[in-house]
Amino acid sequence: MSKPKLFYAVALPCLAAGVVFALLTVHRAPSEAPALGASSFQSDRAMADVRQLSRKPRPLGTPAHAEARKWLVSELRTAGYEPEVQETLVSARFAGQRVGARVANVVAKLPGTRKGEGSLLLVAHYDSVAQSPGASDDGSGVAMLLETARALHTLPRPTNDILFLFSDGEELGLLGAHAFVAEHPAAKGVALALNFEARGSRGPVVMYDPSPASLALLSGFASAAARPYGGSFIARLAQFLPNDTDASVFKKAGMAVLAFAFADGIEHYHARTDGVSALDVASLAHGGRMALSLARHFGNADLKALGGTEAVYFDLFGRVLVLYPFAAARGLAVATLLLLIILSVVGLRRKRWTLSALASGLLLPLVSVLASVLFAFLLHALMVRLCGALPLAHLGAPFALCLVLLTVAIVLGAGRAMKTRGGAGATALGAAWFWMGLLMLSAAFAPAMSAFLQWPLLLTVAFGAPWFLSVDDPSPAARLSLFAGLFFALVYATLDLHTIFVATGVGFPAVAAGALALVLSLLAPLWLPLPSLFLRHGPRFGVASALVLSAALGVWTRLSPTVPRADHLAYGLESRWGLASYFTRDAKPDAWVRSALGPEAVHAELPFHRGGGTALMRPAPAAPLAPPEIAVLSDRIVEGKRHLSLALHPGRGARGVRLWDAGGARIWSERLGGKSPRELIRISMEADEKLYRMVLGERGAPVWHMDLWGFGETAMTLDLVVEPVAPLQLHAVSERDGFPAGVSIPPRPASRIPFQDSDVTLVSKRFVL
């Protein structure tokens, strides 16, 4: 066997083994350590807490929600605390939404021995979305903190006060966190908040959102957590994702924040399947041990010393957290630039390549990334058509394999075209220069994201330099040095690539595909010298394999309780005329929805959603349901503007009401219970409104709207400032969970689960004020 063939025979299996090891490390939560007495985290007891919480969905304003709060207060009292329930009205404006509710936060305090030095806040929310038991989101977080509270109460008192906040209304817009920050006296003394969330059902608990990402704060996290997972690249990426948590509220309030979540198993996120059976006890135990160890550390730390220099950080297999200041990140980027310049100049003098050949190599990552992003979109569309969106989420690993095969094929095809123009060495070095450009931009404007670019590039260039300068006839030592650099670069990049795929999910595969194509282009020194036969047929094989696997998944995927499909069916009553209907918002209703609607269903105008449009509907018996009510408390003109004070009630049995302007009036502002809404803006109110309406599929001009929840038996007071041109027309739609009594709906098959706003009863009424 020739030396090159022997090199590849050894190198490729070793690289594959390194990738598999990295994936196994980041895919699973660390194995559970045995509990050592009452002062340690008891995962069995925490799992029992999750089981108690997730017996049924607990959205705000429902009996199950009230039962969960009552149980939580009882457990805290049993553990030796004196919990309080903070009940208040709160409203917020964010992402094109206006939402308000009567929230009930549960707050408990473990007093410290030193006063006035700042307190530590541990947070998890106890409400869930309407169609999910919420075992992971966020029953797991509640159980982590409840068990942490039990353990801490058996230990000597900490130096600092430790507060436990079980927030309410998180799923409706972080409302409980808003209320705590705005109104609770203890909020002013909080120096550090630790927020525990879930966006899936398994995987390691990752610290994904620190603020500020200072060396002091991160050093405390690194020293206290036995298995620290997290990276500044992922933290910055998370800021661009549509999900938000209570941590955002605390950051805006000026508190230092560490936010934690496990995110693998996203197919269960906000779904009926988010039950105890889906939750990985190892993830629960990892998060619980994290909460307890950090509470013990920061409960006795100087919380006033958490500021300072911002830092880049990343973990190595959850064992070690590497961190260094932004200044060091910029210095590393400059050092890498100098090394790359020296390597390029030496190669030019030795006539290993030309400037034009290097320039052509710049096209490899550019073409690879753009083509991979495009074909990832196409692959996703194909898979959704073959499998369905929710079943596809359950097929994350096979879909990831399809994505990898397709991306590898694209990069190999681009590399073959580029190699013919500049040769292997020039093409590979040109790709490194593309990375260098991205690294310099990151170091200058977004140092937190630089680690993903910095270390694979530095390892490739530093260890691969002998190969670059002798690419036509590399020595065994040059090959070995190249392999060492690429091995560590690929293993490091795999950690981030896996996290990117988990974070973006199967719904946004283009992000992961683009990142993978970028990494593969940097690994060009390994695969560009392969025989032309491989480069010629490799892309064809990759594309064919991806398509065959996609087709196989589409053919062999069978819907079941473990791989379900989501559908939508609701009941609506227009109270003015007494007209009721069943309707679905599914574009292509499945067999169960069609059987519920019957053959007489027709497309008609939908009066129950402010977005309007048509839906497939059929008449239904009118149930005796109380409609929402609005009473005018006061109506006056002040400085040319109409000031209306209204009392709203959704009707008996309803947990909330959606309210919107149906007449095109101009509503300047709103106050709920005499309080102005809290602002939480991501981009701008205008841009967020457009994005929000795009997601909902709304057409036409924007209208004023507000969703109100958690009424109980008491009305809410809403004050509006309106342009006094014409009577104000408000459309109110109350919402109840489930279908009315006496309404005949066929049982839903076990292979179907309701979509988030399915299985509800809506009662509509229009008011002219």
C-alpha positions, 0 to 999 in steps of 0.5 A: 500500500502506498504512503498516501493510501496508508495515510487515508486508511488510518486518518479517515477512521480516526477522524470519524472516531473523533467526531462520534466521540464529540457527538456522544459527549454533547448529545447526552446529559452527564450520567447521574451521580449518586445522591449523598444525603439530604443536602444533595440533589435527589433526582427521584424526588425531583422526578416525582415533583415533575410528575405531580406538576405535569398531570395536565396542562396548566396555562394561566387562568385554569384550575390546573394552574391554580392547583399547581400554585397551591401545591408549590406553596405547600411543598415550600412550606413543608421544606421550611420556607414561608412562601408568598404569592405575588398577585398583580395585574401586568401588561407588556408590549413586545414582538408586535403583541400586547398582552396582559394578565393577572399573574401570581408569582410564588416567591420564597426566601432563604435569608443570608447572614450578611445584609445589603450585599445583594441577593441571588435569585433562582427562577423557573416558571410554573405555567405551561402552554395550553396544549402541553403538560409541560413536564420539561417546559418548565416542570423540570425547572420548577422541580430543579429549584424546589429540590435545590430549596429543600437541600439548601435548607438543610445546610448552614445559612449562606452569606447572601439572601437566596430568593426562589421565584416560581414565575407565572405567565412566562408563556404569555410574554414573560409577564410574571418576571415583568411583575416581579421586577416592577413591583416586588420589593426584593427585586431591587436587591437582586445582583444575580439571577439564575434562570432554568428553562427547557426547549426540549426533553433531553440533553445536557443543561447548557449555559446559553445566555450570560449577561454580562459575560464577564470573566468574574461571572464566568469564572464563578460558573466554571469553578462551581459547576462540575460539568459546565456546558456553554459557549459564547458563540452559541450564546450570541446565536441564541439571541437571534432565535425567536424564543425568549425567556424570563432571563431577558427581563432580568437582563434589561433590569440590570441584573447579572444573569446566567440562563440554563436550558436543555434543548435536545428533543425539540419535537416535544417542545410545547407539544402534548407529548411533553410528559414525564415519559419523554423527560430524560432524568439525566437532564433533570439531574444535571440541571438540578446539580447545576442549580444547587452547586451554583446556589451554594457558590454564589450564595457565599460569593461577593455578588458586587464583584461580578462585573468587569471585562467581557470574555469569550468562553467555550467548554471542552466536552463539558469538562472544562470551561475555557475563557479569555477576555475580548482583548485576547480574542482580538490578539489571537485573531491578529496572530493568526492573520500574521501566521497566514500572511507568512505562510502565503508569502513563503508559498508565493516565493517558493512558487507553490501557488499564485495570487490568482490561485489563492483568490480562486480558493476564496470561492470554495467556502463562499460557493459551498455555503450558499449552495448548502443553504439553498439545498437545505431549504429544498431538502427541508421542503421535500421532507416536510412534504414526505413526512410532515413537520412534526413527524420530521422533528421526531426524525431529527437524527435521520434528517441530520444525516440527510443534511450531512450527506447533501452538504458533503456532496455540495462541498466536494463538488465545489472543491473539485471545480475549484481544485482544477483552477488552483490546485489543492494547496492554493484552493485550501489556503484560499479557503483559509483566507475566507475564514480569516476574513470572517474571523477579523470581522468577528474579532472586531465587531462580535468577539463573543462569536470568534471562538468558532472561527478562531480555533479551527482556523489556527489549528489548521494553519499552524499544524498544516503549514508543512503540508501547505508548503510541500503539498505536491510531495508531503513528507510523512511528518507533514501529513501527520502534522496536518492530520493532528491539526485537522483532527482537533479542528474537526472535533472542536467544530463538531461540538458547535455544529451539533449545538447549532443543529439542536438550537435551530432544529429541523425547522431551520436546517439552513443554519446548520448546513451553512456552518457545516459547509464552512467547516468542510471547506476548511478541511480541504487539505484533507480531502482535496488531494484525494483521487479525482475518481473520488471527487468525481463520484463522491458528490453524486453518491452523496446527493443520491444517498440523501435523496434515497434516505429522504424517500425511505423516511417518507415511505416508512414513516408511520404515524404513531403515539410516539411519532404523531402529527399535529392537527387543528380543530376548534369550536366557535360561537358568534353570540350576537346571532347565536351561530356556532361552527366547527372549524379548522385552520389546517390547509390540508385537514387530515382524516380525523379533522375531515370526519369531525367536520363532515362532508358539508364543510365549506370555506367561509369567512372566519370571525374568530381571529383578527387576521381574518381570512377563510377557514373550513367550517361547518355549522354546529349546535349553539352551546349556552356559553356566556359571551365576553362583556365590556362595560364603559366605566368612564368616557371623556375628551381630554385635549382632543383625545378620547379617554375610555375606561372599560371593565372587561370580563371574558364570561364564566368559564373562560380563561382569557379574551382576545381583543382587537379594534374592528373599525380602524380607529386609532388607539394611542395607548392602553393601561391595564389596571391603571398600569402602563405596559412594560416594553420588551423590544427585540428590533423595533415595534414596527419591525416586530409587528411585521414579523409577528404578522408574517408568522401568523399569516395576517394580511391587510393593515395592522390593527390594535390588539391585546390578549388578556388572561387570568381573569378569575371571577374578577373583571379587568380595567382597561384604559384606552386613549383613542382618536375621537373620530368615530365610535370605537368598535371592539371585537372580543373573543373569549377562549375556553379549553376543550369543546362545550359539553354536549358537542359531539366530536369523534375521539382523536386517534393516538397518532394525532395531537392538537396544535397549540391553539386547537381544541378550544372553544371561542365565543365572539362578540362585537361592541360599539362604544 
